[in-house]
Amino acid sequence: MAGAFLAGRYADRIRDVGNASTFMDRVVESGDIGIALKRRAFLLRLEAGRYDDAAVLAPEIVDTLDANAPIANIFMAVEAARVGDFDRAARLIDSLPDNRLNRVLSPLLDGWIALGQGNRETAEQAIDGVLEIDGFAVLHALHSAMLADAAGETALAAERYEAALANLQDPPLRVRLVAANFQARFESVEAAMATAIVTDATAADPSDVEAYLRRVAETRKGLHPSAADGLAQAFFDLGSALQRDRRSELGMVFSRLALRLDPDFDLATLLIAEILDDRQQYGEALALYDTVPETSAYRLMAELRAVSSLVDMDRMDEAVDRLNALADRRPEQIDPLVRLGDLYRSTEEWKGAISAYNRAFSRLPAGDPGSWSMYYSRGIALERDEQWERAEADFLTALELRPEQPYVLNYLGYTWIDQGRNLSRATQMIEQAVALRPNDGYIVDSLGWAMYRQERFAEAVEHLERAVELLPTDATINDHLGDAYWRVGRRQEARFQWQRALSFDPDADLAKSIEHKLQAGLPAVQSGSVKTADTKADVDG
């Protein structure tokens, strides 16, 4: 038992829940153990999605700890709701402790359980409790609409879904699909598609969404969701919020409860896989992504995230093969090809990246305003592949489409400065980028380097010191600051910065340059060796 306990504790510490729950099972089976260990074993089983095994331990934990075991109480309430025993579910969640999380969760659970009990007015009053906490108006609007939908109040549900969408400037795909699901059941697939597909084409393939909505229209026409469905949505919403706050244990628990209530809740499956990815359990995440069915509106998202898991496992060839196959299966989609280009770019395979981006462009209407990022990405690959004229054209096109995009302004401005060209315009561009992203160390570094290249060394020091504050362990930025210190006569500090730069694992070329400077310093500035803003070489174009 001792060995199993220690192994379980270690697996739990590194958040390997599957192994942790297996080892803790052996501890539980060994005989007489304390309730604290049983509660931990229960939570691990729940996080691992072992619902039936968690149900074995939950009653004793609730009987012993009562209100001090909120997750066990919630789990047993979920089990009761699954079989329609909403009275028992209400009793189990009645003793949840008063904290910020439960002040959001309890009104939603109370509302949906009250609806399951047939108390429509009580349900409405209960979910209004969410409004007592700032920042949850949209969540309330969405659940208010779903509550009316589940109660069979179709006209009211239509009004509330419309209001929920209107409360968001760019509603996420999840919110749009919930509303579109309603429209597919009670209006038309065409109206549902107009709601579901707006600007978020990267989150889902429109053909997947349309196929999903047509199935909804065919199989659930005129039907309303259940109270259990509403509970599943509530657990997902809280689980998603907790995951964004990096509270992954509770995020995982709530996601598992959502999936327990609705086994076809694909977005909950994706959230669980995302949490596993964050825990660096890439193999388990990959297996879950692959369970999202071909018929899901989220299938494209699952396939692209599966590729990310393969990359995290260093299975690059498989990732490339998957992306190529995905691009072939989805000839209208650019996302697989953009992701392929990004993958090649991350491994510095510039020609492969350029080819992938070219294929993506062939699927995109000319002048699409959303394509600025593709021009930017291809421009980087072209510049690294020493095809500067084509790269420059891509950067300039990206700026035409998005004139205030700080990363394009910075990249093109920095490159021009490094080339000693267009220094006035380049400096203005980088100053604009800094104004847009004042806490981005790389962009602040670019401004410092612009000052350096124009022999404005004191100003360079000021900006480069700020850049080092923002990114203290970046080798290139520390090297730049060392150069600037040298030029203003602060030789000791220059050598210190160069030594620091060497300690931050610079690439071979930079390391060689720094070592030379540590031996010999920098040569004196010769007239014309560093172009200034007044030089004739500084022309736009």
C-alpha positions in Angstrom: 0.0 0.0 0.0 2.8 2.4 0.8 4.3 2.1 -2.6 0.9 2.6 -4.3 0.3 5.6 -2.1 3.6 7.3 -2.9 3.3 6.5 -6.6 -0.3 7.9 -6.5 0.8 11.1 -4.7 3.6 11.7 -7.2 1.3 11.1 -10.2 -1.2 13.4 -8.6 1.4 16.1 -8.1 2.4 16.1 -11.8 -1.4 16.0 -12.6 -1.2 12.6 -14.3 -4.7 11.8 -13.1 -5.1 8.5 -14.9 -2.1 6.9 -13.1 -2.9 8.7 -9.9 -6.4 7.3 -9.8 -5.2 3.8 -10.6 -2.6 3.8 -7.8 -5.1 5.3 -5.3 -7.5 2.5 -6.2 -5.0 0.1 -4.7 -4.8 2.2 -1.6 -8.5 2.2 -1.2 -8.7 -1.5 -1.8 -6.1 -2.2 0.8 -8.6 -1.7 3.6 -9.1 0.9 6.4 -8.0 4.3 5.2 -9.1 7.8 6.3 -11.9 9.8 4.7 -9.5 12.4 3.4 -7.8 9.7 1.2 -11.1 8.4 0.0 -12.2 11.9 -1.0 -9.0 12.4 -2.9 -9.5 9.0 -4.6 -13.0 10.0 -5.5 -11.9 13.3 -7.1 -9.2 11.5 -9.1 -11.7 9.0 -10.4 -14.0 11.9 -11.4 -11.2 13.8 -13.1 -10.3 10.7 -15.0 -13.9 10.3 -16.2 -14.5 7.1 -14.2 -18.0 8.0 -13.2 -19.3 4.6 -12.0 -16.2 4.2 -9.9 -16.5 7.7 -8.4 -20.2 6.8 -7.6 -19.0 4.0 -5.3 -17.1 6.4 -3.1 -19.3 9.5 -3.2 -22.1 8.4 -0.7 -19.7 7.6 2.1 -17.9 10.9 1.6 -21.2 12.9 1.7 -22.5 11.0 4.7 -19.2 11.6 6.6 -18.3 15.2 5.5 -21.7 16.6 4.4 -21.2 20.3 3.5 -17.4 19.8 3.7 -17.5 17.7 0.5 -19.1 20.1 -2.1 -17.9 18.2 -5.2 -19.2 14.9 -3.9 -22.5 16.5 -3.2 -22.6 18.1 -6.7 -21.6 14.8 -8.3 -24.4 12.9 -6.5 -26.9 15.7 -7.5 -25.8 15.2 -11.1 -26.4 11.4 -10.8 -29.8 12.1 -9.4 -30.6 14.6 -12.2 -29.6 12.1 -14.8 -32.4 9.8 -13.7 -34.9 12.6 -13.2 -34.8 12.7 -9.4 -34.6 16.5 -9.2 -36.0 16.7 -5.6 -32.9 14.7 -4.4 -30.6 16.8 -6.6 -32.0 20.0 -4.9 -31.4 18.6 -1.4 -27.8 17.7 -2.3 -26.8 21.1 -3.6 -28.6 23.0 -0.8 -25.6 23.0 1.4 -22.9 24.3 -1.0 -20.5 26.7 0.8 -20.8 30.5 0.1 -17.9 31.5 -2.0 -17.4 33.5 -5.3 -17.5 30.4 -7.5 -20.7 29.0 -5.9 -22.3 32.4 -6.1 -22.2 31.9 -9.9 -22.7 28.1 -9.9 -25.5 27.8 -7.4 -28.0 30.1 -9.2 -27.5 28.1 -12.4 -27.9 24.7 -10.7 -30.8 25.9 -8.6 -32.5 27.3 -11.7 -32.2 24.2 -13.8 -33.1 21.8 -11.0 -36.1 23.9 -10.2 -37.2 23.6 -13.9 -36.7 19.9 -13.6 -39.0 20.0 -10.6 -41.6 21.8 -12.7 -41.1 25.2 -10.9 -40.8 27.6 -13.8 -41.1 30.8 -11.9 -38.6 29.6 -9.2 -36.2 28.7 -12.0 -36.3 32.2 -13.4 -35.8 33.8 -10.1 -32.9 31.5 -9.2 -30.8 32.2 -12.3 -31.3 36.0 -11.8 -28.8 35.5 -8.9 -26.0 35.4 -11.4 -26.6 39.1 -12.1 -25.5 39.9 -8.5 -21.8 39.4 -9.6 -20.3 41.8 -12.2 -19.2 40.3 -15.5 -21.8 37.5 -15.8 -24.5 39.4 -17.7 -23.9 37.4 -20.9 -23.9 34.1 -19.1 -27.2 35.1 -17.6 -28.6 36.1 -20.9 -27.6 32.8 -22.5 -29.1 30.6 -19.7 -32.2 32.8 -19.5 -32.8 32.0 -23.2 -32.0 28.3 -22.8 -34.4 28.2 -19.8 -37.2 29.6 -21.8 -36.4 27.2 -24.6 -36.5 24.2 -22.2 -39.7 25.4 -20.7 -41.4 25.3 -24.2 -41.8 29.1 -24.3 -40.7 29.4 -27.9 -41.4 33.0 -28.6 -39.7 34.2 -25.4 -36.7 31.9 -26.2 -36.3 33.5 -29.6 -36.3 37.0 -28.1 -33.8 36.0 -25.5 -31.4 34.2 -27.8 -31.4 37.4 -30.0 -30.7 39.5 -27.0 -27.9 37.2 -25.9 -26.2 37.6 -29.3 -26.8 41.3 -29.3 -24.9 41.7 -26.0 -21.7 40.5 -27.6 -19.8 42.4 -30.3 -18.4 39.2 -31.8 -20.3 36.3 -30.2 -18.1 33.2 -29.9 -19.1 30.1 -32.0 -20.4 28.3 -28.9 -23.0 31.1 -28.2 -23.9 31.3 -31.9 -24.4 27.6 -32.2 -26.6 27.4 -29.1 -28.9 30.0 -30.7 -28.6 28.4 -34.1 -29.6 25.1 -32.7 -32.9 26.7 -31.5 -33.5 28.3 -34.9 -32.9 24.9 -36.7 -35.5 23.3 -34.4 -38.1 26.1 -34.7 -37.4 28.3 -37.7 -35.2 27.2 -40.6 -31.7 25.9 -41.3 -31.1 29.0 -43.4 -31.8 31.3 -40.4 -29.7 29.1 -38.2 -26.7 29.2 -40.7 -27.0 33.0 -40.8 -26.6 33.1 -37.0 -23.9 30.4 -36.8 -21.5 31.5 -39.5 -20.5 35.2 -39.2 -16.8 36.0 -38.8 -15.5 33.0 -37.0 -14.6 30.8 -40.0 -11.4 29.6 -38.3 -13.3 27.9 -35.5 -15.4 25.6 -37.7 -15.9 24.5 -41.2 -19.2 26.0 -42.5 -20.0 22.8 -44.2 -19.7 20.9 -40.9 -21.9 23.5 -39.2 -24.5 23.3 -42.0 -24.5 19.4 -41.8 -24.9 19.6 -38.0 -27.8 22.1 -38.2 -29.6 20.0 -40.8 -29.4 16.9 -38.6 -30.8 19.0 -35.7 -33.6 20.1 -37.9 -34.4 16.6 -39.0 -34.0 14.8 -35.7 -35.1 17.4 -33.1 -37.6 19.6 -35.0 -40.1 21.0 -32.5 -38.3 19.5 -29.5 -36.9 21.4 -26.5 -33.8 20.7 -24.4 -34.2 19.0 -21.0 -33.2 20.4 -17.5 -30.3 17.9 -17.6 -29.1 19.5 -20.8 -29.2 22.9 -19.2 -27.2 21.6 -16.2 -24.6 20.3 -18.7 -24.4 23.7 -20.3 -24.0 25.4 -16.8 -21.1 23.0 -15.9 -19.4 23.6 -19.2 -19.6 27.4 -18.9 -18.1 27.3 -15.4 -15.5 24.7 -16.4 -14.5 26.9 -19.4 -14.1 30.0 -17.2 -12.0 28.1 -14.7 -9.8 26.7 -17.4 -9.1 30.3 -18.6 -8.1 31.1 -15.0 -5.8 28.1 -15.0 -7.8 26.4 -12.2 -7.6 23.1 -14.2 -8.7 20.7 -11.5 -12.1 22.3 -11.0 -12.2 23.0 -14.7 -11.7 19.3 -15.4 -14.3 18.3 -12.8 -17.0 20.6 -14.2 -16.2 19.5 -17.8 -16.5 15.9 -16.8 -19.9 16.6 -15.1 -21.1 18.3 -18.3 -20.1 15.2 -20.3 -21.7 12.9 -17.8 -25.0 14.8 -18.3 -24.6 15.0 -22.0 -22.3 12.4 -23.5 -22.6 14.0 -27.0 -21.4 17.4 -25.7 -18.4 17.7 -28.1 -17.3 21.1 -26.8 -16.9 19.6 -23.3 -14.7 16.8 -24.8 -12.6 19.5 -26.4 -12.3 21.4 -23.1 -11.1 18.2 -21.3 -8.5 17.6 -24.0 -7.4 21.2 -23.8 -6.8 20.8 -20.1 -4.8 17.6 -20.7 -2.8 19.5 -23.3 -2.0 22.1 -20.7 -0.9 19.4 -18.3 1.5 18.1 -21.1 -0.5 14.9 -21.3 -0.5 15.1 -25.1 -1.1 11.5 -25.9 -4.3 11.4 -23.8 -5.4 14.8 -25.3 -4.8 13.4 -28.8 -6.9 10.3 -28.1 -9.8 12.5 -27.0 -9.6 14.9 -30.0 -9.9 11.9 -32.2 -13.1 10.8 -30.5 -14.9 14.0 -31.7 -17.1 12.5 -34.5 -17.0 13.5 -38.1 -20.6 14.7 -37.8 -19.7 17.3 -35.2 -19.8 21.0 -35.9 -16.4 21.2 -34.0 -14.7 18.4 -36.1 -12.2 20.9 -37.8 -11.3 22.4 -34.4 -10.6 18.9 -33.0 -8.5 17.9 -36.0 -6.4 21.0 -35.8 -5.9 20.6 -32.1 -4.9 17.0 -32.6 -2.1 18.3 -34.9 -0.9 20.6 -32.1 -0.7 17.6 -29.8 1.4 15.7 -32.3 3.7 18.7 -32.6 4.0 18.9 -28.8 5.0 15.2 -28.9 7.6 15.9 -31.5 5.8 13.8 -34.1 6.3 16.3 -36.9 6.0 14.0 -39.8 2.6 12.8 -38.6 1.5 16.3 -38.1 2.5 17.3 -41.6 0.8 14.2 -43.1 -2.4 15.0 -41.1 -2.5 18.6 -42.3 -1.9 17.6 -45.9 -4.7 15.0 -45.7 -7.0 17.5 -44.0 -6.3 20.1 -46.7 -7.2 17.5 -49.3 -10.4 16.5 -47.6 -11.5 20.1 -47.1 -10.7 21.9 -50.4 -12.5 25.1 -49.4 -10.7 25.5 -46.1 -7.5 27.5 -45.7 -6.8 26.7 -42.0 -5.0 23.3 -42.5 -2.7 25.0 -45.0 -2.0 28.0 -42.8 -1.3 25.7 -39.9 1.0 23.7 -42.2 2.9 26.9 -43.2 3.2 27.9 -39.5 4.5 24.4 -38.7 7.2 24.6 -41.4 8.1 28.1 -40.3 8.5 27.0 -36.7 11.1 24.4 -37.9 12.7 26.9 -40.2 11.8 25.0 -43.3 11.2 28.2 -45.2 10.5 26.8 -48.7 7.9 24.4 -47.3 6.2 27.3 -45.4 6.1 29.4 -48.5 4.6 26.6 -50.5 1.9 26.0 -47.9 1.0 29.6 -47.7 0.8 29.8 -51.5 -1.6 26.9 -51.5 -3.7 28.7 -48.8 -3.8 31.9 -50.9 -5.1 30.0 -53.9 -8.2 29.2 -51.8 -8.8 32.8 -50.7 -10.6 35.6 -52.5 -8.2 38.4 -53.5 -8.1 41.3 -51.1 -9.8 39.5 -48.2 -9.2 41.8 -45.2 -8.7 38.8 -42.9 -5.7 37.7 -45.0 -3.2 40.2 -43.6 -1.9 37.6 -41.2 -1.1 35.2 -44.1 0.8 38.0 -45.9 2.7 38.7 -42.7 3.5 35.0 -42.1 4.5 34.4 -45.7 6.6 37.6 -45.7 8.6 36.3 -42.7 9.2 33.0 -44.5 10.3 34.8 -47.7 12.6 37.1 -45.8 14.3 34.2 -44.0 14.6 32.5 -47.4 16.4 35.6 -48.7 13.6 36.5 -51.1 13.5 40.1 -49.9 11.6 41.8 -52.7 8.7 39.3 -52.4 8.8 39.5 -48.6 8.7 43.3 -48.6 5.7 43.2 -51.0 3.8 40.9 -48.6 4.6 43.1 -45.6 3.4 46.2 -47.4 0.2 44.4 -48.5 -0.4 43.3 -44.9 -0.2 46.9 -43.9 -2.6 48.0 -46.6 -5.1 45.5 -45.2 -4.4 46.3 -41.5 -2.5 49.7 -41.3 -2.2 49.6 -37.5 -1.1 46.0 -37.0 1.8 46.4 -34.5 3.7 43.2 -35.4 3.8 44.0 -39.1 4.8 47.6 -38.4 7.6 46.3 -36.1 8.9 43.5 -38.4 9.1 45.6 -41.6 10.4 48.6 -39.7 13.1 46.6 -37.9 14.2 44.9 -41.1 14.4 48.2 -43.0 16.5 49.6 -40.1 18.8 46.6 -40.1 19.3 47.1 -43.8 19.9 50.8 -43.3 17.0 51.7 -45.6 13.9 53.9 -45.2 15.0 54.9 -41.7 12.6 57.8 -41.2 9.5 55.8 -42.2 10.8 52.7 -40.4 11.3 54.7 -37.2 7.8 56.1 -37.4 6.4 52.7 -38.0 8.1 51.3 -34.9 7.1 54.3 -32.8 3.6 53.6 -33.8 4.0 49.9 -32.9 5.4 50.8 -29.5 2.4 53.1 -28.9 0.1 50.2 -29.7 2.1 47.6 -27.7 4.1 49.6 -25.0 4.9 46.5 -23.0 6.1 44.3 -25.8 9.8 43.9 -25.2 10.6 42.9 -28.8 8.9 46.0 -30.2 10.6 48.3 -27.6 13.9 46.7 -28.6 13.2 47.5 -32.2 12.8 51.2 -31.3 16.0 51.2 -29.4 17.8 49.5 -32.3 16.3 52.2 -34.7 17.9 54.9 -32.5 21.2 53.0 -32.4 21.3 52.7 -36.2 20.8 56.4 -36.5 23.7 57.0 -34.0 21.2 58.4 -31.4 23.0 56.3 -28.8 21.7 57.9 -25.6 18.1 57.5 -26.8 19.0 53.9 -27.8 20.1 53.2 -24.2 16.9 54.5 -22.8 14.7 52.3 -25.0 16.9 49.2 -24.8 17.1 49.4 -21.0 13.3 49.3 -21.0 13.3 46.4 -23.4 15.6 44.4 -21.1 13.3 45.2 -18.2 10.4 43.7 -20.2 12.4 40.6 -21.5 15.4 40.2 -19.2 16.5 36.8 -20.5 16.5 37.5 -24.3 20.0 37.2 -25.7 19.5 39.5 -28.6 18.1 42.4 -26.6 20.8 42.1 -24.0 23.4 42.2 -26.8 21.8 45.3 -28.3 21.9 47.0 -24.9 25.6 46.1 -24.6 26.3 47.7 -27.9 24.5 50.9 -26.9 26.3 51.1 -23.6 29.6 50.8 -25.5 28.8 53.6 -27.8 28.0 56.0 -24.9 31.3 55.1 -23.1 29.8 52.7 -20.5 32.3 50.0 -21.3 32.1 47.9 -18.1 28.3 47.8 -18.3 28.6 46.8 -22.0 30.8 43.8 -21.2 28.4 42.8 -18.4 25.4 42.9 -20.8 27.3 40.9 -23.4 28.2 38.3 -20.8 24.5 38.2 -19.8 23.5 37.7 -23.4 25.9 34.7 -23.7 24.3 33.1 -20.6 20.9 33.1 -22.4 21.8 30.5 -25.0 22.1 32.7 -28.2 22.4 31.0 -31.6 25.8 30.2 -32.9 26.3 33.3 -35.0 25.2 35.7 -32.2 27.4 33.8 -29.7 30.4 34.2 -32.0 29.8 37.9 -32.5 29.4 38.5 -28.7 32.6 36.6 -27.9 34.5 38.7 -30.4 33.1 41.9 -28.8 34.1 40.7 -25.4 37.7 40.4 -26.7 38.0 43.5 -28.9 35.0 45.7 -28.1 33.3 47.6 -30.9 35.2 49.4 -33.6 34.9 53.2 -33.8 32.0 54.5 -35.8 33.2 55.6 -39.2 31.5 58.4 -41.1 28.7 56.8 -43.1 29.0 53.4 -41.5 25.8 53.8 -39.7 23.1 55.5 -41.9 21.3 58.4 -40.3 17.8 59.7 -40.8 19.2 62.4 -43.1 21.0 60.2 -45.5 20.0 60.1 -49.1 19.6 56.3 -48.8 16.7 56.9 -46.5 13.9 57.1 -49.1 10.5 55.4 -49.0 9.7 52.7 -51.5 
